[in-house]
Amino acid sequence: MARGQSRSNNQLVIPQAAQALEQLKYEVAQELGIEIPADGYYGFMATRDTGAIGGHMVRRMVQIAEQQLSGNRL
């Protein structure tokens, strides 16, 4: 699938967050040493790699939410 396309029916609560999530994905992948295909097609990537990116994204988002809830800004 091309970049930005998804089979998911999930809709973002805040549509403007799409760009921030895309940026986070690339940051996490870089930290893990995983190269995201330039054409946006993930079909040739290992499931382990895509899962690691998603898992680390969730960890980071939970950390950000916890900091915001505690009153500490990043």
N, C-alpha and C positions, 0 to 999 in steps of 0.2 A: 504494500500500500504506500502511496505517496505521503510525504510529510504532511501532518495536519489532518490526515484522513483516518478514520477509525470506524470499526464495525459496531462499536459500543453505542448504546442508546443513552448513555449517561450524559447529562448536561451539567455544565459548570454552574454553580450557584452565582458566582461572580464571573461573567464571561471575560472580563478584562484580565483575569488571572491566567488565561491560557498562555500568554507570552511568558509570564513569570515561571509557570510550570515547565515550559519548554526550556527556559534558561537553566532551571534547577536540574533538569534531566541531563543537560550537557555538562554542567559542573560536576555532578555526581559521577557520570561516566568518566570524565577526565581524572577525577580523584581515584577511581578504581582501575584506571589504565585500560578502559574499554573504549574502542573507537566506534562511534555511531556512524553508519554508512551515510555518505554525503547525499545520496539520492533519496534517503528517507525510507528505504525498503529494509525492513527488519527480518525478512524471511530467511536470510542466510546467517543471522546471528544465533548463537547458542542460547537456548532457553535459560540456561544457568546465568548467562550474562545479562539478558533482559530482566530476569527476575532479581538479580542483584541490584541493578539500577533502580527498579521500582521499589524494592525493599528499603534501600538506603534513602530514597526520596521520601518515603513515608516516615522513616526515623527522623529525618531532618525536619519535616513539616510538624511532627509531634513535638520536637524540641522547640521549634519556633513558637508553636501555640502555647506550650507550657511557660515559656519565657514571657510571652505577652500576658498570659493569665496572672502570672506572679508580679506583673508590673515592670519587669525588666525588659527594656527595649534592646534590640540587637545593636 
